[in-house]
Amino acid sequence: MPKLMRTIVMLGLGAFMACTMGNLSCKVRASENISDEQEPVNVIWHPDPPYALNENEIPTGFEIDLWRMIAETRKIPYRITRAHTFGELLEAIGSGRADVAMGGILINENRSKRFEFSFPTATSEFKIYELKQERSTALRLLQVTTSKEVLLIFAGVALIACFFAVPVWLLERNRLDLIHEKKRHQLILILQKTLLLSTDHTQKSKTRIISIISLFARVLLTAYFASYILKTANNVQKSSEQEVITSLDSPTLQGKTFASLTDSIQGSILKAKGIKQISCELIPECLQQLEDGRADAILADEQSMQTALQQTPYSLNIKPTSETLTTLFIAYGMSKNFLDDPRSGAINDAIARSYYDGTYAKLSQTWLRK
């Protein structure tokens, strides 16, 4: 009997151990299946070349290509959707409806209260851009030649000819070396000598005195001409210096209307400065407002502006009229709820690593223009 009991006990223990091991194996497999079938990351983007754009109905651009590299190397499943407006993108990431947002999102304090930022993905600069109306060379020459100063110079030349050259010719025309020349040839010779600050064409005392007096008149005319040239050069330099704006507090900006992106940091800055603005959804739309004369200037990210100008079907003479107003940092926006997901840390690590493994440099050569 004791032998039978021992056999039963041993069989029971064996069955219990087998069942326990089986349950543990099932739990491990179930855990593996959960990790393999993790929820995709919800990614939302809005067009802002060169960071994000639609190319043949396929999302691409610097930040989207960087994201694809991160998702592939870190094995992060995701679904990507496009926001209809930039405001919709900010709302989606702020409310947690999306996990990651991209499309030239600038880092600032107010946005940090609504969502988190990843490690910076790019840098750029804020500048003011205006449409430059270049006058044709012929028009500029016409404006110079019809200016008051140039007309006074021509009037001075005419006075010298009338009051000095003509009297000299009347007194010197009967000279033996001029008597065989035609009258107009004599007059041209005397006029030429007079205007060239010469007195060797005179033989009489009266004509020599007239030539000496004309010499002073010609020196004064030359000095006036030189002062006109210097004044013109100084005016050009001053106007060029006045066009370069170093601060948004410049009084010259108060009379301008800026085209600014809806829900953008640019718009917030201009509003805080009390500068008039009209809204546009994309930079090409802002450029159109500038060309149509509805706006006078654009406060824009340099990278986005350069890309937009290169993609316009026609050439616009839009130039920066300010120095760099501030340096900008662009990053992915992350929902605060997504921070509990370990993949948020993996994304930050991957962005930082891209600076060192050559990925960032390769994408910069393709998309970012320095």
Sequence and secondary structure as in RCSB ss.txt:
>XXXX:A:sequence
MPKLMRTIVMLGLGAFMACTMGNLSCKVRASENISDEQEPVNVIWHPDPPYALNENEIPTGFEIDLWRMIAETRK
IPYRITRAHTFGELLEAIGSGRADVAMGGILINENRSKRFEFSFPTATSEFKIYELKQERSTALRLLQVTTSKEV
LLIFAGVALIACFFAVPVWLLERNRLDLIHEKKRHQLILILQKTLLLSTDHTQKSKTRIISIISLFARVLLTAYF
ASYILKTANNVQKSSEQEVITSLDSPTLQGKTFASLTDSIQGSILKAKGIKQISCELIPECLQQLEDGRADAILA
DEQSMQTALQQTPYSLNIKPTSETLTTLFIAYGMSKNFLDDPRSGAINDAIARSYYDGTYAKLSQTWLRK
>XXXX:A:secstr
 HHHHHHHHHHHHHHHHHHHHHHHHHHHHHHHHHHHT   EEEEE  BTTTBEEETTEEESHHHHHHHHHHHHTT
  EEEEE SSHHHHHHHHHHTS SEEESS B  HHHHHHSEE S  EEEEEEEEEE     HHHHHHHHHTSHHH
HHHHHHHHHHIIIIIHHHHHHHTTSTTTTTS HHHHHHHHHHHHHTT  TT  SHHHHHHHHHHHHHHHHHHHHH
HHHHHHHHHHHHHHHHHH B  TT GGGTT EEEEETT HHHHHHHHTT EEEEESSHHHHHHHHHHTS SEEEE
EHHHHHHHHHHSSS   EEE B   EEEEE  EE TGGGGSHHHHHHHHHHHHHTTSSHHHHHHHHH   
